[in-house]
């Protein structure tokens, strides 16, 4: 079996996913096209060398419909013969795109693939797809879950309650995420990945979602975001600790990784930076929904033959602060290795883009620290999770 390697990773800065955000004036197709063009230019490639483009996108409606990956390939000026497809595994969509790309290379079906993702939450609001042409929750699904499934914010609340995570715990973690991200940015840790994005208001060069002055005291003043009277009656055990401050913000962004066989990289004179070591994907309780990274981590460790002590860094998506905190408690993680440059609470969670954003951050962290193995895992809507282990070369 061939070895699949990562040659490059790029991303846009994160923009606030609301009207007026730094990237809100850019059509999501063009945002994705920006990272595709840059991937070619940075590596001296012609688009005709790309076997496929796999992009994640969650809200595939309106400006993000009609196979946005194909639209982005065309908008980027790629040869019309380059194919593309769009993947939805909810928040893990572009991580799944990277899995499919690497697995295709390992199977001998691809030589060079671009995997990535995009989401413009300012232009295509979260949840809008479910408001079009009826509900995705069918009568048979209601039969199985008669009380109904809940939104992710409520799931995050249930996790906080089950793992005994206080409001102070959640807010302290969120403040730490901003502090780590701000420090990493000041030290230039993201510079190798970040692509300046030209806009009518000027060039966007830095993550808009990072708030360096975030404090536990400031976060303590925020009200719970997901409590309703009906939900409070259904879940009387909850005291409602999840706020906008300890949740990931609505975000605009795009990211991509260049994946190829090690042989092809050597043939082209490109330097492989890491190889894909192991993969896992799991389903989990759809009510708790966000606990999937726990069994995904256990599965990938079993498959890889590695233990937590073998891992030098882990990127666990901070959809809500309760997710990485519960994960860390269950798998015995070292908190210093967990999202050391900050996570989605600070760096944003542009849904379809987040998987390859995390992968790029993990790669850069291993390179900066001299680490060998890194783990990426993230919770996904509906109660799923992907896990990836890469080995720095």
Secondary structure, DSSP 8 states (H G I E B T S, - for coil): ---EEEEEEEEE--EESSTTSTTTTS-HHHHHHHHHHHHHHHHT--GGG--EEEEE-S--SGGGTTTHHHHHHHHTT--TT--EEEE--GGGHHHHHHHHHHHHHHTTS-SEEEEEEEEETTTS-TTGGGGSSS-SS-HHHHHHTTT----HHHHHHHHHHHTT--HHHHHHHHHHHHHHHHHHHHTTTTTTTEE-EEETTEEE-S-TT--TT--HHHHTT--BSS--HHHHHH-TT-----BGGGB---EEEEEEEEEEEHHHHHHHT----EEEEEEEEEE--TTT-TTHHHHHHHHHHHHHT--GGG-SEEEE--SBHHHHHHHHHHHT--TTTBSTT--HHHH---GGGHHHHHHHHHHHHHHHHT--EEEEEEEETTTEEEEEEEEE-
